[in-house]
């Protein structure tokens, strides 16, 4: 059975984010769902907000450049022959 990929047609997609405190008391956020996402902030809330904006920019860049989207932003629909 073939599958057709579609961009998720929602304004927001939940992504997992890891926030840790490295040196100097700043917070570092990464996401296993969005490769390349690295956000740094003074608080956990600021780090999450920055990460959300970066995730949007990564998706926009993928669409503009014709690169594949991270899987969390894509849904698969079976194609029945």
Chimera marker file (.cmm) of the C-alpha trace (Angstrom):
<marker_set name="trace">
<marker id="1" x="0.000" y="0.000" z="0.000" r="1" g="1" b="0" radius="0.5"/>
<marker id="2" x="1.373" y="3.426" z="-0.955" r="1" g="1" b="0" radius="0.5"/>
<marker id="3" x="1.245" y="6.360" z="1.437" r="1" g="1" b="0" radius="0.5"/>
<marker id="4" x="0.834" y="10.004" z="0.588" r="1" g="1" b="0" radius="0.5"/>
<marker id="5" x="2.478" y="12.600" z="2.836" r="1" g="1" b="0" radius="0.5"/>
<marker id="6" x="0.639" y="15.792" z="3.822" r="1" g="1" b="0" radius="0.5"/>
<marker id="7" x="1.772" y="18.803" z="5.776" r="1" g="1" b="0" radius="0.5"/>
<marker id="8" x="-0.114" y="18.866" z="9.064" r="1" g="1" b="0" radius="0.5"/>
<marker id="9" x="-2.943" y="21.345" z="8.524" r="1" g="1" b="0" radius="0.5"/>
<marker id="10" x="-2.995" y="22.871" z="11.982" r="1" g="1" b="0" radius="0.5"/>
<marker id="11" x="-1.599" y="26.108" z="13.324" r="1" g="1" b="0" radius="0.5"/>
<marker id="12" x="0.256" y="24.416" z="16.186" r="1" g="1" b="0" radius="0.5"/>
<marker id="13" x="1.957" y="21.044" z="16.527" r="1" g="1" b="0" radius="0.5"/>
<marker id="14" x="3.104" y="19.712" z="19.885" r="1" g="1" b="0" radius="0.5"/>
<marker id="15" x="6.816" y="18.978" z="19.973" r="1" g="1" b="0" radius="0.5"/>
<marker id="16" x="8.894" y="17.492" z="22.751" r="1" g="1" b="0" radius="0.5"/>
<marker id="17" x="11.500" y="19.804" z="24.194" r="1" g="1" b="0" radius="0.5"/>
<marker id="18" x="14.317" y="19.161" z="26.626" r="1" g="1" b="0" radius="0.5"/>
<marker id="19" x="15.380" y="22.103" z="28.763" r="1" g="1" b="0" radius="0.5"/>
<marker id="20" x="18.545" y="21.842" z="30.804" r="1" g="1" b="0" radius="0.5"/>
<marker id="21" x="20.707" y="24.227" z="32.805" r="1" g="1" b="0" radius="0.5"/>
<marker id="22" x="24.227" y="24.263" z="31.465" r="1" g="1" b="0" radius="0.5"/>
<marker id="23" x="26.960" y="26.556" z="32.821" r="1" g="1" b="0" radius="0.5"/>
<marker id="24" x="26.349" y="30.221" z="33.671" r="1" g="1" b="0" radius="0.5"/>
<marker id="25" x="22.747" y="29.675" z="34.832" r="1" g="1" b="0" radius="0.5"/>
<marker id="26" x="21.198" y="29.957" z="31.363" r="1" g="1" b="0" radius="0.5"/>
<marker id="27" x="18.736" y="27.393" z="30.052" r="1" g="1" b="0" radius="0.5"/>
<marker id="28" x="19.326" y="25.367" z="26.896" r="1" g="1" b="0" radius="0.5"/>
<marker id="29" x="16.422" y="23.821" z="24.982" r="1" g="1" b="0" radius="0.5"/>
<marker id="30" x="16.612" y="21.152" z="22.283" r="1" g="1" b="0" radius="0.5"/>
<marker id="31" x="14.012" y="18.954" z="20.637" r="1" g="1" b="0" radius="0.5"/>
<marker id="32" x="14.273" y="15.352" z="19.435" r="1" g="1" b="0" radius="0.5"/>
<marker id="33" x="11.332" y="16.182" z="17.129" r="1" g="1" b="0" radius="0.5"/>
<marker id="34" x="13.021" y="19.104" z="15.348" r="1" g="1" b="0" radius="0.5"/>
<marker id="35" x="16.632" y="18.370" z="14.374" r="1" g="1" b="0" radius="0.5"/>
<marker id="36" x="18.814" y="21.458" z="14.640" r="1" g="1" b="0" radius="0.5"/>
<marker id="37" x="16.616" y="23.254" z="17.168" r="1" g="1" b="0" radius="0.5"/>
<marker id="38" x="18.736" y="24.774" z="19.924" r="1" g="1" b="0" radius="0.5"/>
<marker id="39" x="17.330" y="27.612" z="22.042" r="1" g="1" b="0" radius="0.5"/>
<marker id="40" x="18.942" y="29.476" z="24.915" r="1" g="1" b="0" radius="0.5"/>
<marker id="41" x="17.173" y="31.706" z="27.433" r="1" g="1" b="0" radius="0.5"/>
<marker id="42" x="17.366" y="33.245" z="30.890" r="1" g="1" b="0" radius="0.5"/>
<marker id="43" x="14.321" y="31.328" z="32.154" r="1" g="1" b="0" radius="0.5"/>
<marker id="44" x="12.570" y="28.084" z="31.221" r="1" g="1" b="0" radius="0.5"/>
<marker id="45" x="9.582" y="30.074" z="29.874" r="1" g="1" b="0" radius="0.5"/>
<marker id="46" x="11.820" y="32.277" z="27.718" r="1" g="1" b="0" radius="0.5"/>
<marker id="47" x="13.672" y="29.220" z="26.397" r="1" g="1" b="0" radius="0.5"/>
<marker id="48" x="10.397" y="27.482" z="25.447" r="1" g="1" b="0" radius="0.5"/>
<marker id="49" x="9.125" y="30.638" z="23.700" r="1" g="1" b="0" radius="0.5"/>
<marker id="50" x="12.370" y="30.967" z="21.722" r="1" g="1" b="0" radius="0.5"/>
<marker id="51" x="12.220" y="27.261" z="20.799" r="1" g="1" b="0" radius="0.5"/>
<marker id="52" x="8.658" y="27.656" z="19.491" r="1" g="1" b="0" radius="0.5"/>
<marker id="53" x="9.745" y="30.515" z="17.235" r="1" g="1" b="0" radius="0.5"/>
<marker id="54" x="12.759" y="28.565" z="16.004" r="1" g="1" b="0" radius="0.5"/>
<marker id="55" x="10.611" y="25.520" z="15.208" r="1" g="1" b="0" radius="0.5"/>
<marker id="56" x="8.384" y="27.746" z="13.030" r="1" g="1" b="0" radius="0.5"/>
<marker id="57" x="11.429" y="29.191" z="11.268" r="1" g="1" b="0" radius="0.5"/>
<marker id="58" x="12.862" y="25.709" z="10.639" r="1" g="1" b="0" radius="0.5"/>
<marker id="59" x="9.563" y="24.621" z="9.037" r="1" g="1" b="0" radius="0.5"/>
<marker id="60" x="9.422" y="27.802" z="6.927" r="1" g="1" b="0" radius="0.5"/>
<marker id="61" x="13.001" y="27.233" z="5.779" r="1" g="1" b="0" radius="0.5"/>
<marker id="62" x="12.290" y="23.603" z="4.839" r="1" g="1" b="0" radius="0.5"/>
<marker id="63" x="9.269" y="24.680" z="2.786" r="1" g="1" b="0" radius="0.5"/>
<marker id="64" x="11.160" y="27.514" z="1.056" r="1" g="1" b="0" radius="0.5"/>
<marker id="65" x="14.204" y="25.358" z="0.260" r="1" g="1" b="0" radius="0.5"/>
<marker id="66" x="12.258" y="22.230" z="-0.684" r="1" g="1" b="0" radius="0.5"/>
<marker id="67" x="13.878" y="20.252" z="2.121" r="1" g="1" b="0" radius="0.5"/>
<marker id="68" x="11.985" y="17.458" z="3.911" r="1" g="1" b="0" radius="0.5"/>
<marker id="69" x="10.042" y="18.537" z="6.975" r="1" g="1" b="0" radius="0.5"/>
<marker id="70" x="10.722" y="16.975" z="10.359" r="1" g="1" b="0" radius="0.5"/>
<marker id="71" x="8.331" y="13.985" z="10.637" r="1" g="1" b="0" radius="0.5"/>
<marker id="72" x="6.328" y="15.538" z="13.499" r="1" g="1" b="0" radius="0.5"/>
<marker id="73" x="4.971" y="18.099" z="10.977" r="1" g="1" b="0" radius="0.5"/>
<marker id="74" x="3.885" y="15.498" z="8.420" r="1" g="1" b="0" radius="0.5"/>
<marker id="75" x="0.940" y="13.095" z="8.448" r="1" g="1" b="0" radius="0.5"/>
<marker id="76" x="0.683" y="9.948" z="6.360" r="1" g="1" b="0" radius="0.5"/>
<marker id="77" x="-2.495" y="8.993" z="4.557" r="1" g="1" b="0" radius="0.5"/>
<marker id="78" x="-2.818" y="5.528" z="2.961" r="1" g="1" b="0" radius="0.5"/>
<marker id="79" x="-3.547" y="5.601" z="-0.768" r="1" g="1" b="0" radius="0.5"/>
<marker id="80" x="-5.961" y="2.858" z="-1.754" r="1" g="1" b="0" radius="0.5"/>
<marker id="81" x="-5.417" y="1.542" z="-5.251" r="1" g="1" b="0" radius="0.5"/>
<link id1="1" id2="2" r="1" g="1" b="0" radius="0.2"/>
<link id1="2" id2="3" r="1" g="1" b="0" radius="0.2"/>
<link id1="3" id2="4" r="1" g="1" b="0" radius="0.2"/>
<link id1="4" id2="5" r="1" g="1" b="0" radius="0.2"/>
<link id1="5" id2="6" r="1" g="1" b="0" radius="0.2"/>
<link id1="6" id2="7" r="1" g="1" b="0" radius="0.2"/>
<link id1="7" id2="8" r="1" g="1" b="0" radius="0.2"/>
<link id1="8" id2="9" r="1" g="1" b="0" radius="0.2"/>
<link id1="9" id2="10" r="1" g="1" b="0" radius="0.2"/>
<link id1="10" id2="11" r="1" g="1" b="0" radius="0.2"/>
<link id1="11" id2="12" r="1" g="1" b="0" radius="0.2"/>
<link id1="12" id2="13" r="1" g="1" b="0" radius="0.2"/>
<link id1="13" id2="14" r="1" g="1" b="0" radius="0.2"/>
<link id1="14" id2="15" r="1" g="1" b="0" radius="0.2"/>
<link id1="15" id2="16" r="1" g="1" b="0" radius="0.2"/>
<link id1="16" id2="17" r="1" g="1" b="0" radius="0.2"/>
<link id1="17" id2="18" r="1" g="1" b="0" radius="0.2"/>
<link id1="18" id2="19" r="1" g="1" b="0" radius="0.2"/>
<link id1="19" id2="20" r="1" g="1" b="0" radius="0.2"/>
<link id1="20" id2="21" r="1" g="1" b="0" radius="0.2"/>
<link id1="21" id2="22" r="1" g="1" b="0" radius="0.2"/>
<link id1="22" id2="23" r="1" g="1" b="0" radius="0.2"/>
<link id1="23" id2="24" r="1" g="1" b="0" radius="0.2"/>
<link id1="24" id2="25" r="1" g="1" b="0" radius="0.2"/>
<link id1="25" id2="26" r="1" g="1" b="0" radius="0.2"/>
<link id1="26" id2="27" r="1" g="1" b="0" radius="0.2"/>
<link id1="27" id2="28" r="1" g="1" b="0" radius="0.2"/>
<link id1="28" id2="29" r="1" g="1" b="0" radius="0.2"/>
<link id1="29" id2="30" r="1" g="1" b="0" radius="0.2"/>
<link id1="30" id2="31" r="1" g="1" b="0" radius="0.2"/>
<link id1="31" id2="32" r="1" g="1" b="0" radius="0.2"/>
<link id1="32" id2="33" r="1" g="1" b="0" radius="0.2"/>
<link id1="33" id2="34" r="1" g="1" b="0" radius="0.2"/>
<link id1="34" id2="35" r="1" g="1" b="0" radius="0.2"/>
<link id1="35" id2="36" r="1" g="1" b="0" radius="0.2"/>
<link id1="36" id2="37" r="1" g="1" b="0" radius="0.2"/>
<link id1="37" id2="38" r="1" g="1" b="0" radius="0.2"/>
<link id1="38" id2="39" r="1" g="1" b="0" radius="0.2"/>
<link id1="39" id2="40" r="1" g="1" b="0" radius="0.2"/>
<link id1="40" id2="41" r="1" g="1" b="0" radius="0.2"/>
<link id1="41" id2="42" r="1" g="1" b="0" radius="0.2"/>
<link id1="42" id2="43" r="1" g="1" b="0" radius="0.2"/>
<link id1="43" id2="44" r="1" g="1" b="0" radius="0.2"/>
<link id1="44" id2="45" r="1" g="1" b="0" radius="0.2"/>
<link id1="45" id2="46" r="1" g="1" b="0" radius="0.2"/>
<link id1="46" id2="47" r="1" g="1" b="0" radius="0.2"/>
<link id1="47" id2="48" r="1" g="1" b="0" radius="0.2"/>
<link id1="48" id2="49" r="1" g="1" b="0" radius="0.2"/>
<link id1="49" id2="50" r="1" g="1" b="0" radius="0.2"/>
<link id1="50" id2="51" r="1" g="1" b="0" radius="0.2"/>
<link id1="51" id2="52" r="1" g="1" b="0" radius="0.2"/>
<link id1="52" id2="53" r="1" g="1" b="0" radius="0.2"/>
<link id1="53" id2="54" r="1" g="1" b="0" radius="0.2"/>
<link id1="54" id2="55" r="1" g="1" b="0" radius="0.2"/>
<link id1="55" id2="56" r="1" g="1" b="0" radius="0.2"/>
<link id1="56" id2="57" r="1" g="1" b="0" radius="0.2"/>
<link id1="57" id2="58" r="1" g="1" b="0" radius="0.2"/>
<link id1="58" id2="59" r="1" g="1" b="0" radius="0.2"/>
<link id1="59" id2="60" r="1" g="1" b="0" radius="0.2"/>
<link id1="60" id2="61" r="1" g="1" b="0" radius="0.2"/>
<link id1="61" id2="62" r="1" g="1" b="0" radius="0.2"/>
<link id1="62" id2="63" r="1" g="1" b="0" radius="0.2"/>
<link id1="63" id2="64" r="1" g="1" b="0" radius="0.2"/>
<link id1="64" id2="65" r="1" g="1" b="0" radius="0.2"/>
<link id1="65" id2="66" r="1" g="1" b="0" radius="0.2"/>
<link id1="66" id2="67" r="1" g="1" b="0" radius="0.2"/>
<link id1="67" id2="68" r="1" g="1" b="0" radius="0.2"/>
<link id1="68" id2="69" r="1" g="1" b="0" radius="0.2"/>
<link id1="69" id2="70" r="1" g="1" b="0" radius="0.2"/>
<link id1="70" id2="71" r="1" g="1" b="0" radius="0.2"/>
<link id1="71" id2="72" r="1" g="1" b="0" radius="0.2"/>
<link id1="72" id2="73" r="1" g="1" b="0" radius="0.2"/>
<link id1="73" id2="74" r="1" g="1" b="0" radius="0.2"/>
<link id1="74" id2="75" r="1" g="1" b="0" radius="0.2"/>
<link id1="75" id2="76" r="1" g="1" b="0" radius="0.2"/>
<link id1="76" id2="77" r="1" g="1" b="0" radius="0.2"/>
<link id1="77" id2="78" r="1" g="1" b="0" radius="0.2"/>
<link id1="78" id2="79" r="1" g="1" b="0" radius="0.2"/>
<link id1="79" id2="80" r="1" g="1" b="0" radius="0.2"/>
<link id1="80" id2="81" r="1" g="1" b="0" radius="0.2"/>
</marker_set>
